[in-house]
Each structure stands twice: as structure tokens, then as C-alpha cells.
Amino acid sequence: MNQIKCADRMVNVHSDIRGPLFVEAMEMQSRGIDILKLNTGNPATFGFGLPKSIEDALVGQEEKGVGYCDFKGMPQAREAICEYQKSKRIQGITPDDVFIGNGVSEVVSFALMPLLNPGDEVLVPSPSYSLWGNSVYLASGKPVFYVCDEQAHWYPDIQDIKSKITDKTKAIVLINPNNPTGVLYPEELLLQIADIAREHGLLVFSDEIYDRLVMDGLKHTSFAALAPDLPVITMNGLSKSHCLCGYRCGWMVISGPRELTNEYKQGIIQLTSLRLCSNTLAQLVITAALKDMETPTSMIMPGGRIYEQREATVSELQKINGLSFVKNDAAFYIFPKLDIKKFHITDDRKFARDLLHATNILLVPGSGFDWSTPDHFRIVMLPEAEELRTAIRRMGKFLDRYVQN
């Protein structure tokens, strides 16, 4: 019998957040070494508990989640999602346009598979959460990475986007607020991207899962609210705003002219029907969660954990020679830049490994977010503020003497 090999579609797929370095860190942990895991945005790991609103919504309702539900999701949950997205000024949608999935990760695959033929292209930001590029590969497409400009607050480079559109381009991805940079995009920029999508007939995927974790008095605007004439797939969920990563509760909403998306929507229906339904227990809490804005708001206001953890992180990062960064507006990520010349860095994965073994801090290098030069890494700012201060100081001491061999 011949060796069983991976399919060709797997060649470019990578998972650095829980990839080889994560495995190495877990082996270290199994030997009794205490590892600070700044690799993944998992609030429960750092003591963010179950919100009371979610706990109350589940009590006595367990029997409602025993059987399969509608393949799109429970009616009450879809109605709540629809009302929430309407509150974000998205026009012309009904609960029938809502598809609930096991996290945004699943609905991304449902959105891409019916769209792409082999070789079709999707514009994806760089840096970006690698789910998007990987999912395009798995759908037999080609991710084409457009630049987000660090010198311009990590905003997408409009000219670079325009230069990368071809006759194979089918869609453009926005992650707003962005992961890994934590930056929020202004309306003026979104309107420019809408103009590009309008001119070239592109479907827009807008990943907005951090929309309820925006700080400093800034306001998030849903892309679809600014472009009701365009086909837009808006994606969101409860993993981050209500600390429910393990519940795997995400959704997508199709908006824009129905005559442009009717056939495409049938493809999504085919896929979600095959899946039968998403996690019903998670769907039971959606209505309560979307009425509970106090939970996310309490975390991002001065005195709240996410806000104070960010402030602690940036105050310590400012003290490190050879490091620069753009302060994040939202979420709990920051994407610092290393001085390549100072540290002689040619391999950011080696840098991350060296840091792990010297400090017991696990993080993801920039290449894990499809960033092409070896000069960035992402910090997850979820530990308590004092623990983050201590960790960043350890990182600073490491960099004081670090030169990559």
C-alpha cells in the first residue's frame, strides 16, 4: 500500500496560532515549565468568566437544545441577530438572510465554497487573521494579499488594492476592527473600498467580530450600512464580546440586492443543510447576549480589564529599545515591529522560538498573519495588567541582548 499523502490544497495552509511552536510550548509545559500563552485570543484562559446574562439564559432551557434545529439557526436567535445588525444601520435584511454557524470560522467556509472556482482570487488584508487566507486556499481559490500600511495607522492601502484586481477577482475581505493590529477603520476609508467594490463588481466579506470591543470613544460602522447597493456578507459572533469562545457561536448576514445573491445564497443553503445545524445550546443564549451590552462595555471602559491591560502593555512596550508599535483602537491585540537591523532578524519564527525558550512567553510571529517581512509579532493582551507588565519587561530584557544567529 502506498503512503497516504495530503491533498495538494493543503500545501499553503498554515496554522501558526496553534502550530508547531504551540506544540513545542505544550511539551515544555508538560515538563512543568509555566508558559504564558499570548498566542490565542481565548479570554476564558485568563479568568474571564461566564457572563450572568448567559448563565441566566441557559437555566431551564437545556431541553430546547436537544434536537436538531433549522439548518440556518433557531428562529428566535436569527431574529435577534437581524435586529442587532439593523441597529448597526444595515438595511433590507430579514431573519431569512441570517445563517448561524459554529463560530465565524465555519461560516467563512460556507461563504467561500459556493463562490470560488479553482483559481478565482479573493483580496485579503496583510496582515490578517490567517483563517481567511487558509479558507480561500481550501475553497480552491487564491488569496491575493493587499497591504495595510503601518505608517497610516495600519489602514488598507487603497492604491495597492486597486493594483491587485484582475478579471479573476471575486471578492474583498475586510477585518474591522482588525486582527492582528487591533485597528478600527474610519467611514471615509470604508467608503473608498465600497467604491472599488462597486466599480469592479466585487462581493465584500466584512468580518466584524470585534465591533463591540472598541475603545477610546471611537465608533464602529458596519460596512454594509454604508453600501446598501452592494452584496455584502457581514460576519460576527459572541466569542470575544461575551467571552464565549468554546460555545462556537458565530453568524453571517447577507445584505444588498437580492437579485445579485439569490443563486449564491442557494449554494450556502446547500452547505448549511449538509451540516444539519450548528450548536443549539450556543444559539439559546444569542438573544440574551445581544441585549447585554453591559458585559462588553464594562471591559473596554477605563477601569475595565481589556482597557487597563492595553494601557499596561503599551506603557511597557514604549520602554523597549528597537521596538515600535501602533496603539490599538479595539479588541485585545497589538502588532509591534522589531528593528531588523538592530536584532539582525531574518526569520521571525526563529525569533518567536528563541523568545519562548528564553522567557517562557508564547506568541505568534507576523508571518503567521501573512505578513511578508520578518519584523512583527502579535501580543494577546488578555492576562491581568500586572502579569502583562511583568511579561513585557521580560521581553524587553530578552531584546536588550538579542541578536539573531
JOSULWO-V603652 format. One line per field, one symbol per residue. phi: phi as a letter, one per 40 degrees, with the letter a starting at -180 (. if undefined). psi: psi as a letter, one per 40 degrees, with the letter a starting at -180 (. if undefined). A space follows every 50 residues. Layout:
# JOSULWO-V603652
phi = ???
psi = ???
This chain:
# JOSULWO-V603652
phi = .cccbccdccdccabccbcdccdccccccccgccbccbcbcbdccbgccc cdccdccccgbdccbcccbdcchcdccccccdccccccgccgbbdccbbc bcgcdcccccccdccbcdgcbbcbcbcaccdcccccdccgcbcbcccccc cbggcdccccddcbcbcccbabbbbaccbbcgcbccddcccccccccccb gccbbbcbccccbbbggcbcbcdcccbccbcbbcbaibdccbfbdccfbb abbcbhdcccbdcdcccccdcccccgacdcccccbcdccccccccccccb cdgccccccccccccccccccgbbabcccafbbabcbccccccfcbaccc dccccdccbgbbbbcdccbfccbcbbabbccbcddcccdccccccccccd bcbcc
psi = hihhiiideedehigddfaddddddddddeeehhhhgfdiggdddfehah idddddddheeddeediiaiddihddddddddddddeefhieiideehhh igiddddddddddedhiheiihhhihiiheddddddddeeahhhhihhhd efffihhdddddeehaeehdihhhhhiihedeihhiddddddddddddde fiihhhhfeedefhifeihhhhdddegeeihhhhiiaedddeffdeeghi iihhiahdededddddddddddddeciihdddddeddddeegedddddde ihdiddddddddddddddehhehiihhidiafiigihihdddefhehddd ddddddddefhhihiddeffheifeiihhhgdiidddddddddddddddd ehhh.
